[in-house]
Amino acid sequence: MREEILKAVAQPPKVLWAPMIPAVINLGIQFPMMFMGIGVANMNPLFFIVLIIASHVALCAAGFKEPHLSTMMQAYGQTYIKTTNLYQEIGNKYAP
């Protein structure tokens, strides 16, 4: 096998030691909230910076516990699809 494939599977992408997708989602939510808080409520940006660092440390801890957290989030998003049952039954059935 090629080395690049093994490296991608064994070492998922990280941003400052946190899994890629949760870190990007974290920053994508907290940066606009920080700018809105500064602009609208004239809040101190140090409060938001401390929150960003604390949440990133929590993501790092979760990433060390489960290194493939980004892949798990992607797989959950693809499999959480509502199915239609062919017969009247309770719950989702994938096959008749």
C-alpha positions in Angstrom: 0.0 0.0 0.0 1.0 3.6 -0.5 2.3 5.4 2.6 0.1 8.4 2.1 -3.1 6.3 2.5 -1.8 4.7 5.7 -0.8 8.1 7.1 -4.2 9.6 6.3 -6.0 6.8 8.0 -3.7 6.5 11.0 -3.3 10.3 11.6 -6.5 12.2 10.9 -6.2 16.0 10.2 -5.9 18.2 13.2 -5.8 22.0 13.9 -3.6 22.8 16.8 -4.0 19.3 18.2 -7.8 19.3 17.9 -9.8 17.3 15.3 -10.3 19.4 12.1 -14.1 19.5 11.8 -15.0 20.2 15.4 -12.3 22.9 15.6 -13.5 24.6 12.5 -17.1 24.5 13.7 -16.1 25.9 17.1 -14.2 28.8 15.5 -17.0 29.3 12.9 -19.5 29.8 15.7 -17.4 31.7 18.3 -15.7 34.3 16.1 -19.0 35.7 14.8 -20.4 35.7 18.3 -17.4 37.5 19.5 -17.7 40.2 16.8 -21.4 40.6 17.5 -20.8 40.9 21.2 -18.1 43.5 20.7 -20.2 45.5 18.1 -23.6 45.3 19.7 -23.1 45.0 23.4 -19.6 46.5 23.6 -18.3 43.5 25.5 -14.7 42.8 26.4 -13.0 40.6 23.7 -10.9 38.9 26.4 -14.0 37.1 27.7 -14.5 35.5 24.2 -10.8 34.7 23.8 -10.9 32.8 27.1 -14.0 30.9 25.9 -12.4 30.1 22.6 -9.2 28.7 24.3 -11.2 26.8 26.9 -13.4 25.1 24.2 -10.4 24.4 22.1 -8.7 22.7 25.1 -11.9 20.6 25.6 -11.8 19.6 21.9 -8.1 18.6 22.2 -9.0 16.4 25.2 -11.8 14.8 23.1 -9.5 14.4 20.2 -6.9 12.6 22.3 -9.6 10.3 23.6 -11.1 9.6 20.1 -8.7 10.6 17.3 -11.2 10.0 14.5 -13.9 12.3 15.9 -14.2 14.2 12.6 -14.7 11.0 10.7 -17.3 9.9 13.2 -19.2 13.2 12.7 -19.1 12.9 9.0 -20.4 9.3 9.1 -23.2 10.2 11.5 -24.3 13.0 9.2 -24.5 10.6 6.2 -26.3 7.8 8.1 -28.9 9.9 9.9 -31.4 9.8 7.1 -35.1 9.1 7.7 -36.2 6.0 5.8 -39.7 5.1 4.6 -41.1 1.7 5.6 -42.6 -0.6 3.0 -45.0 -2.0 5.6 -46.7 -0.5 8.6 -44.3 -1.1 11.5 -42.9 0.9 14.3 -39.4 2.2 13.7 -37.2 2.4 10.6 -36.6 -0.7 8.5 -34.0 -0.8 5.8 -35.1 -4.0 4.2 -38.7 -5.5 3.9 
